[in-house]
């Protein structure tokens, strides 16, 4: 089978439907059995400012949105000026000559197309310019028309027949114009392919569905970019499984309600971004002190303060691990791709119930809004852990909710049933009675921290691949995985593959796996999308070696070539 691997980037003004056009292309290609991987960038404002959507489609596994672009669609001059340098030699520029004046670059193939005029005069709806654009791309690059029509009907069918008919017409107008007026001068095409049944899903949707499958039946959230999708999805899905999802007045209320629901016996979650996590700090401490399991999703964005609301960053690691007054144990985990978002959310609930502590899941804007094709989950292999509930026999024997035990755990009581107890933010003795005794605070703090050992009982707290004999290693976390895989795959073909370790459990750090990894390493690169090298600092502090930081703080994810360049430099 001929290899197909195309990178398409669409750029224009926010409000022109750039993201919608990209999502339609992505879903259509996925339904035509292609692997897809996307990246989007958009301003914080609803209208105005530059917006960009990139889709990579291939008939073989892919791990990133791609480095250079095969096809650039520029809907205005700014889009062209920003992105023309990313086009490969021999790449294709599709543009509206009314809005774009290309620079001299002889190595590009230019396809001018009056997109605005077609939408205005032939469809009689300027709002359909994005769908006209999709039609042009469909004809030029053999994107299956039936799949596009199917997605458009699903996307716009609920908006009424008139709008749907306009959008379907716009698709045909774009295709017909390209067929009649644009002589094709390259051999780029998608067409169709065959493959196993796959799902196309975003990171935020995977987190939401992972929570439902894990048994979450209460969600409280406050809208905040880029985590809002999780709230919106669960508002629809929770009632279907007998659960409750509610929008509250702020992030403090959201976590307080989730903790209250968990105290009452329900698995509970909230989702936020960096500013919201800052507001939740005191309540994270309360959940830790009161030993109430709760899951908090932090979809990281550029900071500090309001920062870059619509751009990506991995800069909340310190806050997630240490952000609270006092010694406050909590578990922190991080998925590495969209599929992992589903499984790590289930793990987050398992760890919360297992340790009776707050669990923070660190995603980010790039991962949350990225669409990927993933395998249908093997539900039979997924383990869901339920809460340890006190039995009537244990109550009769003198149940103490906070009794000192070897592993730090005691069963939880449920309000209104035998074994009910008061959960306090004050330090307390085994029964939960407030105590200011230094000795009790000492043993209770030790008890709460002992529970962290239970988080390391699984084998999948790290992900490792590559040449384990190599003296050059890479350690990282989160959504940088795809770019690192792209880079190391190229090095593998040259016989220079490094050893790679991805840490999914960030608090407590999995000491054994990291120490085993470091045994024969002379140089270790740590790529992170933050300025300060936060994981590098943790590794230096806990394992007393000098990592080589590779930091990116521009609000975008790493490209594979950037990782490759650094590895080659170190090699």
C-alpha positions as CSV (number, residue, x, y, z in Angstrom):
1,X,0.0,0.0,0.0
2,X,1.3,3.4,-1.0
3,X,2.3,5.5,2.0
4,X,0.1,8.6,2.7
5,X,1.2,11.3,5.2
6,X,-0.2,14.8,4.7
7,X,-0.1,17.8,6.9
8,X,-2.7,20.5,6.3
9,X,-2.8,23.9,8.0
10,X,-5.6,26.4,7.8
11,X,-5.1,30.0,9.0
12,X,-7.3,33.0,9.1
13,X,-9.3,35.4,11.3
14,X,-11.0,34.1,14.5
15,X,-14.7,34.0,13.8
16,X,-14.2,32.7,10.2
17,X,-14.8,29.1,11.2
18,X,-11.2,28.0,11.0
19,X,-11.6,25.5,13.8
20,X,-14.9,24.2,12.5
21,X,-13.4,23.6,9.1
22,X,-10.4,21.8,10.6
23,X,-12.6,19.6,12.8
24,X,-14.8,18.6,9.7
25,X,-11.7,17.6,7.8
26,X,-10.3,15.7,10.7
27,X,-13.5,13.7,11.4
28,X,-14.0,12.9,7.7
29,X,-10.4,11.6,7.4
30,X,-10.7,9.6,10.5
31,X,-13.9,8.0,9.2
32,X,-12.1,7.2,6.0
33,X,-9.8,5.0,8.2
34,X,-6.8,7.4,8.3
35,X,-4.8,8.1,11.5
36,X,-5.3,11.7,12.4
37,X,-3.5,14.1,14.8
38,X,-4.4,17.7,15.2
39,X,-3.2,21.0,16.8
40,X,-5.0,24.3,17.1
41,X,-4.1,27.8,18.1
42,X,-6.7,30.5,18.7
43,X,-6.9,33.9,20.5
44,X,-8.7,34.5,23.8
45,X,-11.2,36.7,22.1
46,X,-14.3,35.3,20.5
47,X,-13.8,37.3,17.3
48,X,-10.7,39.0,16.0
49,X,-7.1,37.8,16.1
50,X,-5.4,35.0,14.3
51,X,-6.7,31.4,14.4
52,X,-5.0,28.3,13.1
53,X,-5.8,24.6,12.8
54,X,-3.4,21.9,11.7
55,X,-4.3,18.3,10.8
56,X,-2.0,15.4,10.0
57,X,-3.6,12.4,8.3
58,X,-1.7,9.2,7.4
59,X,-2.3,5.5,6.7
60,X,0.4,4.5,9.3
61,X,0.8,5.4,13.0
62,X,1.7,9.0,13.7
63,X,2.7,10.6,17.0
64,X,2.6,14.4,16.3
65,X,0.9,17.0,14.2
66,X,3.9,17.1,12.0
67,X,6.7,19.6,11.6
68,X,6.6,21.1,8.1
69,X,3.3,21.6,6.2
70,X,2.3,20.0,2.9
71,X,-0.8,22.2,2.3
72,X,-1.3,25.7,3.7
73,X,-4.7,27.4,3.3
74,X,-4.3,31.1,4.0
75,X,-7.6,33.0,4.3
76,X,-6.0,36.4,4.9
77,X,-2.6,38.0,4.6
78,X,-1.7,37.5,8.3
79,X,-2.2,33.8,7.9
80,X,0.1,33.7,4.9
81,X,2.7,35.9,6.6
82,X,2.7,33.8,9.7
83,X,2.8,30.4,8.1
84,X,4.3,30.4,4.6
85,X,7.8,29.6,6.0
86,X,6.5,26.3,7.4
87,X,5.6,25.0,3.9
88,X,7.8,22.3,2.6
89,X,9.6,22.8,-0.7
90,X,7.1,21.8,-3.3
91,X,4.3,22.4,-0.9
92,X,0.9,23.8,-1.9
93,X,-0.6,27.2,-1.0
94,X,-4.4,27.6,-1.4
95,X,-5.4,31.2,-1.0
96,X,-8.0,33.8,-1.7
97,X,-6.3,36.3,-4.1
98,X,-8.7,39.1,-2.9
99,X,-7.2,38.8,0.6
100,X,-3.6,37.4,0.1
101,X,-0.7,38.6,-1.9
102,X,1.9,35.8,-1.9
103,X,5.6,36.7,-1.6
104,X,8.0,35.4,-4.2
105,X,8.9,31.8,-3.4
106,X,9.5,29.7,-6.5
107,X,9.5,26.3,-4.7
108,X,5.7,26.5,-3.9
109,X,2.7,25.5,-5.9
110,X,0.0,28.2,-5.8
111,X,-3.7,27.5,-6.1
112,X,-5.6,30.9,-6.0
113,X,-9.3,30.5,-5.3
114,X,-11.9,33.2,-4.8
115,X,-13.3,31.7,-1.6
116,X,-15.1,34.8,-0.3
117,X,-16.7,35.4,-3.7
118,X,-17.9,31.8,-4.0
119,X,-19.5,31.9,-0.6
120,X,-21.1,35.3,-1.2
121,X,-22.4,34.9,-4.7
122,X,-22.9,31.2,-5.3
123,X,-24.0,30.1,-1.8
124,X,-25.3,33.5,-0.8
125,X,-23.9,33.1,2.7
126,X,-20.5,34.6,3.5
127,X,-20.5,32.5,6.7
128,X,-19.9,29.4,4.6
129,X,-16.5,30.5,3.3
130,X,-14.9,27.9,5.6
131,X,-17.0,25.1,4.1
132,X,-16.3,26.3,0.6
133,X,-12.6,26.0,1.6
134,X,-13.2,22.4,2.7
135,X,-14.8,21.6,-0.6
136,X,-11.8,23.0,-2.5
137,X,-9.5,20.8,-0.4
138,X,-11.7,17.8,-0.9
139,X,-11.5,18.0,-4.7
140,X,-7.8,18.9,-4.9
141,X,-6.6,16.2,-2.5
142,X,-9.2,13.4,-2.8
143,X,-10.8,13.7,0.6
144,X,-13.8,11.5,0.5
145,X,-16.9,13.6,-0.3
146,X,-19.4,11.2,1.4
147,X,-17.5,11.3,4.7
148,X,-17.4,15.1,4.6
149,X,-21.2,15.3,3.9
150,X,-21.8,12.9,6.7
151,X,-19.9,15.0,9.2
152,X,-21.5,18.3,7.9
153,X,-25.0,16.7,8.4
154,X,-24.1,15.7,12.0
155,X,-22.5,19.1,12.7
156,X,-25.2,21.4,11.3
157,X,-28.3,19.2,11.2
158,X,-29.6,20.5,14.5
159,X,-29.4,24.1,13.3
160,X,-32.2,23.7,10.9
161,X,-32.6,22.5,7.3
162,X,-31.9,26.0,5.8
163,X,-28.4,26.2,7.4
164,X,-27.6,22.5,6.6
165,X,-28.6,23.0,3.0
166,X,-26.3,26.1,2.7
167,X,-23.4,24.2,4.1
168,X,-23.8,21.2,1.8
169,X,-24.2,23.5,-1.1
170,X,-21.0,25.3,0.0
171,X,-19.1,22.0,0.0
172,X,-20.3,21.2,-3.6
173,X,-19.5,24.8,-4.8
174,X,-15.9,24.5,-3.5
175,X,-15.4,21.1,-5.1
176,X,-16.9,22.2,-8.4
177,X,-14.8,25.3,-8.6
178,X,-11.6,23.3,-8.0
179,X,-12.6,20.7,-10.5
180,X,-13.3,23.3,-13.3
181,X,-10.7,25.9,-12.6
182,X,-7.6,24.7,-10.8
183,X,-5.3,22.5,-12.8
184,X,-3.6,20.1,-10.4
185,X,0.2,20.3,-10.5
186,X,1.2,17.9,-7.7
187,X,0.4,14.4,-6.6
188,X,-0.6,15.0,-3.1
189,X,-3.8,13.1,-2.2
190,X,-5.5,11.2,0.6
191,X,-8.2,9.1,-1.1
192,X,-9.4,6.2,1.1
193,X,-7.8,3.5,3.1
194,X,-8.8,0.5,5.1
195,X,-8.0,-0.2,8.7
196,X,-9.3,-1.4,12.0
197,X,-12.2,0.3,13.8
198,X,-10.9,3.4,15.5
199,X,-12.2,6.2,17.6
200,X,-11.4,9.9,16.9
201,X,-11.6,11.9,20.2
202,X,-10.1,14.9,21.9
203,X,-8.1,14.8,25.1
204,X,-10.9,16.6,27.1
205,X,-13.5,14.2,25.8
206,X,-11.3,11.2,26.8
207,X,-10.9,12.6,30.3
208,X,-14.7,13.1,30.6
209,X,-15.5,9.6,29.4
210,X,-12.7,8.1,31.5
211,X,-14.3,9.7,34.6
212,X,-17.7,8.2,33.8
213,X,-16.3,4.7,33.2
214,X,-14.3,5.0,36.5
215,X,-17.6,5.5,38.4
216,X,-17.6,9.3,38.8
217,X,-21.2,10.3,39.5
218,X,-20.7,13.9,40.6
219,X,-18.9,16.7,38.8
220,X,-18.8,20.4,39.7
221,X,-17.0,22.9,37.5
222,X,-16.6,26.5,36.6
223,X,-16.0,27.4,32.9
224,X,-12.3,28.2,32.3
225,X,-10.3,27.8,29.1
226,X,-9.1,25.2,28.1
227,X,-10.9,22.9,30.6
228,X,-14.5,24.0,29.8
229,X,-15.1,21.1,27.4
230,X,-15.0,18.6,30.3
231,X,-17.8,20.5,32.0
232,X,-19.9,20.7,28.9
233,X,-19.5,17.0,28.0
234,X,-20.3,15.8,31.5
235,X,-23.4,18.1,31.7
236,X,-24.7,15.9,28.9
237,X,-23.3,12.5,29.9
238,X,-23.7,12.4,33.7
239,X,-27.5,12.3,33.7
240,X,-27.4,9.3,31.4
241,X,-25.6,7.2,34.1
242,X,-27.6,8.6,37.0
243,X,-25.0,11.1,38.0
244,X,-25.0,14.9,38.5
245,X,-22.9,17.6,36.8
246,X,-23.3,21.2,37.9
247,X,-21.9,24.6,36.9
248,X,-21.1,26.6,40.0
249,X,-20.1,30.2,40.8
250,X,-16.3,29.7,41.0
251,X,-13.5,27.2,41.3
252,X,-13.5,27.2,45.1
253,X,-17.1,26.2,45.2
254,X,-16.5,23.5,42.5
255,X,-13.9,21.7,44.6
256,X,-15.8,22.2,47.8
257,X,-18.9,20.6,46.3
258,X,-16.8,17.7,44.9
259,X,-15.3,17.1,48.3
260,X,-18.7,17.2,49.9
261,X,-20.1,14.7,47.3
262,X,-17.2,12.4,48.0
263,X,-17.7,12.6,51.7
264,X,-21.3,11.6,51.1
265,X,-20.1,8.4,49.2
266,X,-19.9,9.4,45.5
267,X,-16.8,9.4,43.4
268,X,-16.4,13.1,42.4
269,X,-14.3,15.3,40.2
270,X,-13.7,18.9,39.1
271,X,-11.7,20.3,36.2
272,X,-9.9,23.6,35.9
273,X,-6.8,25.4,34.6
274,X,-3.9,27.1,36.4
275,X,-5.8,30.1,37.9
276,X,-8.5,27.9,39.2
277,X,-6.0,25.4,40.7
278,X,-4.5,28.4,42.6
279,X,-7.9,29.1,44.1
280,X,-8.3,25.5,45.1
281,X,-5.1,25.3,47.2
282,X,-6.7,25.5,50.6
283,X,-9.3,22.9,49.8
284,X,-6.7,20.6,48.4
285,X,-5.2,20.8,51.9
286,X,-8.5,20.1,53.5
287,X,-9.1,17.0,51.4
288,X,-5.6,15.8,52.3
289,X,-6.2,16.5,56.0
290,X,-9.7,15.0,56.1
291,X,-8.5,12.0,53.9
292,X,-11.3,12.4,51.4
293,X,-10.7,11.1,47.9
294,X,-11.3,13.6,45.1
295,X,-10.0,14.0,41.5
296,X,-8.9,17.4,40.1
297,X,-8.1,17.9,36.5
298,X,-5.8,20.8,35.7
299,X,-5.7,21.5,31.9
300,X,-2.6,23.7,32.0
301,X,-2.3,26.9,30.0
302,X,0.3,29.6,29.7
303,X,0.8,31.6,32.9
304,X,1.2,33.2,35.4
305,X,-1.9,35.2,36.2
306,X,-4.4,35.2,33.3
307,X,-1.4,34.6,31.1
308,X,-2.1,32.9,27.8
309,X,-5.6,31.4,28.2
310,X,-5.7,29.7,24.8
311,X,-2.0,28.5,24.6
312,X,-0.3,25.5,26.0
313,X,2.3,25.1,28.8
314,X,3.5,22.5,31.3
315,X,4.2,25.1,34.0
316,X,1.8,23.9,36.8
317,X,4.0,21.0,38.0
318,X,5.4,22.8,41.0
319,X,2.0,24.0,42.0
320,X,0.4,20.6,41.6
321,X,3.1,18.8,43.6
322,X,3.7,21.5,46.4
323,X,0.8,24.0,46.2
324,X,-0.7,24.2,49.6
325,X,0.3,25.4,53.0
326,X,1.6,22.8,55.4
327,X,2.8,19.3,54.6
328,X,0.0,18.2,52.3
329,X,0.3,14.8,50.6
330,X,-1.5,14.4,47.3
331,X,-1.0,12.2,44.2
332,X,-0.1,13.9,40.8
333,X,-0.3,12.0,37.5
334,X,0.0,13.1,33.9
335,X,-1.3,11.4,30.7
336,X,1.0,11.5,27.6
337,X,-1.5,11.4,24.7
338,X,-5.2,11.4,24.0
339,X,-5.7,7.7,24.5
340,X,-3.8,7.9,27.8
341,X,-6.2,10.6,29.0
342,X,-8.9,8.0,29.2
343,X,-6.8,5.5,31.1
344,X,-5.0,7.9,33.4
345,X,-8.4,9.4,34.4
346,X,-9.5,5.9,35.5
347,X,-6.2,5.5,37.3
348,X,-6.7,8.9,38.9
349,X,-10.0,7.7,40.5
350,X,-8.4,4.3,41.5
351,X,-5.6,6.2,43.2
352,X,-7.9,8.6,44.9
353,X,-9.9,5.7,46.4
354,X,-6.8,3.6,47.1
355,X,-5.0,6.4,49.0
356,X,-8.0,8.5,50.3
357,X,-6.2,11.6,49.0
358,X,-6.8,14.3,46.4
359,X,-5.4,13.3,43.0
360,X,-4.4,15.9,40.4
361,X,-4.4,15.0,36.7
362,X,-2.1,17.3,34.7
363,X,-3.2,17.7,31.1
364,X,-2.6,20.8,28.9
365,X,-4.2,22.9,26.2
366,X,-2.4,21.1,23.4
367,X,-3.5,17.7,24.7
368,X,-7.0,18.7,25.7
369,X,-8.0,20.1,22.3
370,X,-6.0,17.7,20.2
371,X,-7.9,15.1,18.2
372,X,-6.3,11.7,17.8
373,X,-7.5,8.3,16.4
374,X,-7.3,5.7,19.1
375,X,-8.1,2.0,19.5
376,X,-11.4,1.0,21.0
377,X,-10.7,0.4,24.7
378,X,-10.4,-3.1,25.9
379,X,-13.0,-2.7,28.7
380,X,-12.5,-6.2,30.0
381,X,-8.9,-5.4,30.9
382,X,-9.7,-2.2,32.8
383,X,-9.7,-2.4,36.6
384,X,-12.0,0.0,38.5
385,X,-11.3,0.2,42.3
386,X,-14.2,0.9,44.6
387,X,-14.2,2.7,48.0
388,X,-13.2,0.9,51.2
389,X,-16.4,1.2,53.3
390,X,-16.6,0.4,57.0
391,X,-18.7,-2.7,57.8
392,X,-21.3,-3.0,60.6
393,X,-18.9,-5.5,62.3
394,X,-16.1,-3.0,62.3
395,X,-18.4,-0.4,63.8
396,X,-19.4,-2.8,66.5
397,X,-15.7,-3.4,67.4
398,X,-15.0,0.3,68.0
399,X,-14.5,2.0,64.6
400,X,-12.1,5.0,64.5
401,X,-12.0,6.7,61.1
402,X,-8.5,8.0,61.6
403,X,-6.9,5.2,63.6
404,X,-3.2,4.8,63.0
405,X,-2.5,1.8,60.7
406,X,0.5,0.3,59.0
407,X,-0.5,1.5,55.5
408,X,-2.3,4.7,56.8
409,X,-5.7,3.6,55.7
410,X,-9.0,3.0,57.5
411,X,-12.4,2.4,55.8
412,X,-14.7,5.4,55.2
413,X,-18.1,5.8,56.8
414,X,-21.1,7.2,54.9
415,X,-23.3,9.9,56.4
416,X,-26.6,8.4,57.7
417,X,-25.1,4.9,58.0
418,X,-23.2,3.1,60.7
419,X,-19.7,4.5,61.0
420,X,-20.6,8.1,60.1
421,X,-17.9,10.5,61.3
422,X,-17.0,14.2,61.2
423,X,-14.3,15.2,58.6
424,X,-12.3,18.1,60.0
425,X,-9.7,20.4,58.6
426,X,-8.3,20.7,62.1
427,X,-5.7,18.2,63.2
428,X,-7.4,15.4,65.0
429,X,-6.9,12.1,66.8
430,X,-8.0,8.6,65.7
431,X,-11.6,9.3,66.3
432,X,-11.5,12.7,64.5
433,X,-11.6,14.8,67.7
434,X,-9.6,18.0,67.3
435,X,-6.2,17.9,68.9
436,X,-3.3,20.4,69.1
437,X,-0.9,18.0,70.6
438,X,2.5,18.1,68.8
439,X,2.9,14.3,69.2
440,X,-0.5,13.6,67.5
441,X,0.3,16.0,64.7
442,X,3.6,14.1,64.2
443,X,2.1,10.6,64.0
444,X,-0.9,11.8,61.9
445,X,1.3,13.5,59.4
446,X,3.4,10.3,59.1
447,X,0.2,8.3,58.7
448,X,-1.1,10.6,55.8
449,X,2.2,10.5,54.0
450,X,2.5,6.6,54.3
451,X,-0.5,6.4,52.1
452,X,1.5,7.7,49.2
453,X,3.4,4.4,49.1
454,X,0.1,2.8,47.9
455,X,0.3,4.9,44.7
456,X,3.4,3.1,43.5
457,X,1.9,-0.4,43.5
458,X,1.2,-0.4,39.8
459,X,3.7,-1.3,37.0
460,X,2.5,1.4,34.6
461,X,3.6,4.5,36.5
462,X,6.3,5.0,33.8
463,X,6.6,4.4,30.1
464,X,9.9,3.3,28.7
465,X,11.1,2.7,25.1
466,X,14.3,3.0,23.1
467,X,17.8,1.5,23.5
468,X,18.3,0.7,27.2
469,X,22.0,0.3,26.6
470,X,22.4,3.9,25.4
471,X,24.3,6.3,27.7
472,X,22.1,9.1,26.5
473,X,18.6,9.3,27.9
474,X,15.5,11.4,27.8
475,X,13.2,11.8,30.8
476,X,10.0,13.8,30.4
477,X,6.3,13.9,31.2
478,X,2.9,14.7,29.6
479,X,2.2,15.8,26.1
480,X,5.8,16.1,24.8
481,X,5.7,12.3,24.2
482,X,4.6,12.5,20.6
483,X,7.4,14.9,19.5
484,X,10.0,12.7,21.3
485,X,8.7,9.6,19.6
486,X,8.9,11.3,16.2
487,X,12.6,12.3,16.9
488,X,13.7,8.9,18.4
489,X,12.1,7.0,15.5
490,X,14.3,8.9,13.1
491,X,17.4,8.2,15.3
492,X,16.4,4.5,15.5
493,X,16.5,4.2,11.7
494,X,20.1,5.5,11.9
495,X,21.1,3.2,14.8
496,X,21.4,6.1,17.3
497,X,18.3,5.6,19.4
498,X,18.5,6.9,23.0
499,X,16.7,5.5,26.0
500,X,13.5,7.2,26.9
501,X,11.5,7.3,30.2
502,X,8.1,9.0,30.6
503,X,7.0,9.6,34.1
504,X,3.2,9.3,34.6
505,X,3.3,9.4,38.4
506,X,4.8,12.8,39.3
507,X,4.0,12.7,43.0
508,X,5.3,10.6,44.6
509,X,8.0,10.1,42.0
510,X,8.6,6.4,41.2
511,X,12.1,6.2,42.6
512,X,12.9,2.6,41.6
513,X,12.1,3.1,37.9
514,X,14.0,6.3,37.7
515,X,17.0,5.0,39.5
516,X,17.1,1.9,37.3
517,X,16.9,4.2,34.2
518,X,19.8,6.4,35.4
519,X,22.2,3.6,36.2
520,X,24.2,3.7,33.0
521,X,23.3,7.3,31.8
522,X,26.0,9.9,31.2
523,X,23.7,12.5,29.8
524,X,19.9,12.9,30.3
525,X,17.8,15.4,28.4
526,X,14.6,16.7,30.0
527,X,12.3,18.4,27.5
528,X,9.4,20.5,29.0
529,X,7.0,23.1,27.8
530,X,7.9,25.6,30.6
531,X,10.6,28.1,31.1
532,X,12.0,27.0,34.5
533,X,12.6,23.3,33.9
534,X,10.3,22.2,36.7
535,X,10.8,18.4,36.2
536,X,14.5,19.0,35.9
537,X,14.5,20.7,39.3
538,X,12.7,17.8,40.9
539,X,15.0,15.2,39.3
540,X,18.1,17.1,40.4
541,X,16.7,17.4,44.0
542,X,15.6,13.8,44.5
543,X,18.3,11.9,42.4
544,X,21.3,14.2,42.7
545,X,22.3,14.3,39.0
546,X,22.6,17.1,36.5
547,X,20.0,16.8,33.8
548,X,20.2,18.8,30.5
549,X,17.0,21.0,30.3
550,X,15.3,21.6,27.0
551,X,12.7,24.3,27.7
552,X,10.1,25.9,25.5
553,X,7.9,28.7,26.8
554,X,6.2,30.2,23.7
555,X,2.8,28.8,24.2
556,X,3.1,26.0,21.7
557,X,4.1,22.3,21.8
558,X,7.5,20.9,20.8
559,X,8.0,20.0,17.2
560,X,9.8,16.7,16.5
561,X,12.8,18.4,14.8
562,X,13.5,20.5,17.9
563,X,13.8,17.4,20.0
564,X,15.9,15.7,17.3
565,X,18.3,18.7,17.1
566,X,18.9,18.6,20.8
567,X,19.6,14.8,20.9
568,X,22.0,15.2,18.0
569,X,23.8,18.0,19.8
570,X,24.1,15.8,22.9
571,X,25.2,12.7,21.0
